[in-house]
């Protein structure tokens, strides 16, 4: 074999080993990213966003073009109230996933936290109109809530009615309808919506609390006290449980 042919043969072998090495490294990085992603997801489920954030940052180092990891990192930032970082990574997840409606819905929920009502309504609308989104009624309910917070009650009711047309048993949509009617001073309709929400979801303590307050305002003190007591029994350490306990004391002192 001539020197030239030997040299070329060596180049081919080196090149092949280089390809194998690169591919192996990529597989290893992807595997490491998956490990850190799963650890981060576990920390999120355990209500520890700080440790989840650490794991997702390690995951993204190994696999920056993974939309699932980008969205999870955004969620961790959102829970840490680092909203600008959360927005950045949700948008990246949308870019990488070709506008996955789940991430549109999640970004919309972030805009609720940021009190960007128009942006929230926009992205909830995009998610709900995407034929690939399984839970469109959830996005429509979010859209209704965004319009409610903006002060556009007609648009809010329209979105919530759309949600209930798809999923009439979805309690949060009934609850937000009650909030709108309560805001409009239509207590009777608000009460009906609250009672329907509680009928569908008996553990819905926020709905029970608002019903109790409504009963209290109507001087139906015994009925209000029963609701407050039920809330304290269900969720004593929650915001609604603490408020209910205070109001029970106030009722006893009347």
Secondary structure, 3 states (H helix, E strand, C coil): CCHHHHHHHHHHHHHHHHHHHHHHHHHHHHHHHHHHHHHHHHHHHCCCHHHHHHHHHHHHHHCCCCHHHHHHHHHHHHHCCCHHHHHHHHHHHHHHHCCCHHHHHHHHHHHHHCCCHHHHHHHHHHHHHCCCCCCHHHHHHHHHHHHHHHCCHHHHHHHHHHHHHHCCCCHHHHHHHHHHHHHCCCHHHHHHHHHHHHHHCCCCHHHHHHHHHHHHHCCCHHHHHHHHHHHHHHCCCCHHHHHHHHHHHHHHCC
